[in-house]
Amino acid sequence: MRFTHIYVEERAAGLKETEKILSKARDANVIYIRHYKDVFDRKRQDRTLQKDNQALIIAVREGNRIFEGAPVCQSFGQKNFYYASSMMNCPFDCEYCYLRGMYPSSYMVVFVNLDDYRKDVEEKLKEGPMYVCASYDTDLIAMNSLTGHADFWKEMALSHDDLLVELRTKAAPVIEDNISNVIYAYTISPEETVTCYERYTASVSARIRSAAGALSRGAKVRLCFDPVIRIPDYRDAYKRLIHQITAEIDLKELTDVSVGTFRISSDYLNKMRKAYPDSKIAWYPYVVKNGVAQYGPDTDKEMQEYICGLLGEHIGREKIFKWN
């Protein structure tokens, strides 16, 4: 991904990780700033314009860096479930993404004080094994050639047997390693959803080929049918999708699969509606329950059960995780 401008916090200037990034983006205009929020948290930003003219902010993350998993996220049965935020925002532009309502800016932020993340993880590991989703607020794999953050989390897994790392992506990387405690999680959607709502992401067929290649090299792979969007004829769309997947992948070889319908914090949804007044996803008449906007209970149950039923023809039910 090409950035026209790179903003660098003064305290991040000269750090090893900063210099690595700048050496790979020599064409960008570098601007030094006091604090990343001076740019990222400005009022009245145009997120759509920023997506088409991306800038990167290099910063140092203070305070919390490792967070307990949120109720809207799936823990896959893991007890000590956390997610990390070593980057903010994503190179892709999915219409349903909660980041549209979470952040005031579309600019990407990369935090370069990775040694602090290492210390945070090692401190929490003293309490017992932990499961960390390192790529919820971004796509570390898609950005790895520039930032190296996916490599950082793989190295963390290699040096800590009691750390399980998930790297989720909508890209189509060539996976050449098979680290036993790293799960490559591919978000998979029907072609209709990708075409309408997942701008800049890899095609469905490319993601499937990438997942198949990772499996052939012995890597752990998870397929995430999440979020499921209620598109017209979703039943036929998901039937075709799973047929397409099973033509290249034996689902029994997967670590597991997840199924989850679209859901989002009602606060984030309200912000999305203000920022994207023409979005069909944002303006769907969702039901709000415990602060989470979601499809009505009957619709939600119908969609999840249908997709789980299709998957159950190819993989044991014990490997299918539903959101609720």
Order of alpha helices (4+ residues) and beta strands (2+ residues): beta-alpha-beta-alpha-alpha-beta-beta-beta-beta-beta-alpha-beta-alpha-beta-alpha-alpha-beta-beta-alpha-beta-alpha-beta-alpha-beta-beta-alpha-beta-beta-alpha-beta
